[in-house]
Amino acid sequence: MPLYALVGALATAVHYLVLVMLVELAGVPAGVAAATGALAGALAAYAGNRRFTFASRAAHTRALPRFLAVAALGAVTSAAVVLAGTEWLGLHYLLPQAVATLIVLVFGYALNRRWTFA
């Protein structure tokens, strides 16, 4: 799982790099730049995990939609954990976000290993 986390960190860097470059250098609205950066980060994560973390030979036509489904599930899970932590438990948003990150990391790794790239 350490390699999976490293690929995720690099993909996050790609996301932020694209976001900042589009906003600061190209004058793209922040919302559009954030969405574009998120897509670039997701594609970087897919490529890195496919090649290095899981060394998969699964067809892109099968693996990429599965990867995106796992990513979407992770986003929904993260939002739900943060919502529950802040609205129901009254916690500062960063604490449930940290918990959500760990949950999504563990389950995302398992799903990608056993389903996406299997």
Contacts in CASP RR format, 6 or more apart in sequence:
PFRMAT RR
TARGET T0000
AUTHOR 0000-0000-0000
METHOD contacts of the structure
MODEL  1
MPLYALVGALATAVHYLVLVMLVELAGVPAGVAAATGALAGALAAYAGNR
RFTFASRAAHTRALPRFLAVAALGAVTSAAVVLAGTEWLGLHYLLPQAVA
TLIVLVFGYALNRRWTFA
1 105 0 8 1.000
1 106 0 8 1.000
1 109 0 8 1.000
3 52 0 8 1.000
3 53 0 8 1.000
4 49 0 8 1.000
4 53 0 8 1.000
4 105 0 8 1.000
4 109 0 8 1.000
4 112 0 8 1.000
5 105 0 8 1.000
7 45 0 8 1.000
7 48 0 8 1.000
7 49 0 8 1.000
7 52 0 8 1.000
7 53 0 8 1.000
8 45 0 8 1.000
8 49 0 8 1.000
10 44 0 8 1.000
10 48 0 8 1.000
11 41 0 8 1.000
11 42 0 8 1.000
11 44 0 8 1.000
11 45 0 8 1.000
11 48 0 8 1.000
12 41 0 8 1.000
14 37 0 8 1.000
14 40 0 8 1.000
14 41 0 8 1.000
14 44 0 8 1.000
15 37 0 8 1.000
15 38 0 8 1.000
15 40 0 8 1.000
15 41 0 8 1.000
15 44 0 8 1.000
16 37 0 8 1.000
18 33 0 8 1.000
18 36 0 8 1.000
18 37 0 8 1.000
18 40 0 8 1.000
18 41 0 8 1.000
19 30 0 8 1.000
19 33 0 8 1.000
19 34 0 8 1.000
19 36 0 8 1.000
19 37 0 8 1.000
22 28 0 8 1.000
22 32 0 8 1.000
22 33 0 8 1.000
22 36 0 8 1.000
22 37 0 8 1.000
23 29 0 8 1.000
23 30 0 8 1.000
23 33 0 8 1.000
28 36 0 8 1.000
42 67 0 8 1.000
42 68 0 8 1.000
42 71 0 8 1.000
45 67 0 8 1.000
45 71 0 8 1.000
46 63 0 8 1.000
46 64 0 8 1.000
46 67 0 8 1.000
46 68 0 8 1.000
49 67 0 8 1.000
49 112 0 8 1.000
49 117 0 8 1.000
50 56 0 8 1.000
50 58 0 8 1.000
50 63 0 8 1.000
50 67 0 8 1.000
50 117 0 8 1.000
53 112 0 8 1.000
53 117 0 8 1.000
54 112 0 8 1.000
54 113 0 8 1.000
54 117 0 8 1.000
56 63 0 8 1.000
56 116 0 8 1.000
56 117 0 8 1.000
56 118 0 8 1.000
58 116 0 8 1.000
58 117 0 8 1.000
58 118 0 8 1.000
63 116 0 8 1.000
63 117 0 8 1.000
66 115 0 8 1.000
66 116 0 8 1.000
67 112 0 8 1.000
67 116 0 8 1.000
67 117 0 8 1.000
70 108 0 8 1.000
70 111 0 8 1.000
70 112 0 8 1.000
70 115 0 8 1.000
70 116 0 8 1.000
73 108 0 8 1.000
73 111 0 8 1.000
74 104 0 8 1.000
74 107 0 8 1.000
74 108 0 8 1.000
77 100 0 8 1.000
77 103 0 8 1.000
77 104 0 8 1.000
77 107 0 8 1.000
78 97 0 8 1.000
78 100 0 8 1.000
78 101 0 8 1.000
78 103 0 8 1.000
78 104 0 8 1.000
81 96 0 8 1.000
81 97 0 8 1.000
81 99 0 8 1.000
81 100 0 8 1.000
81 103 0 8 1.000
82 93 0 8 1.000
82 96 0 8 1.000
82 97 0 8 1.000
82 100 0 8 1.000
84 96 0 8 1.000
85 91 0 8 1.000
85 95 0 8 1.000
85 96 0 8 1.000
86 92 0 8 1.000
86 93 0 8 1.000
86 96 0 8 1.000
89 96 0 8 1.000
END
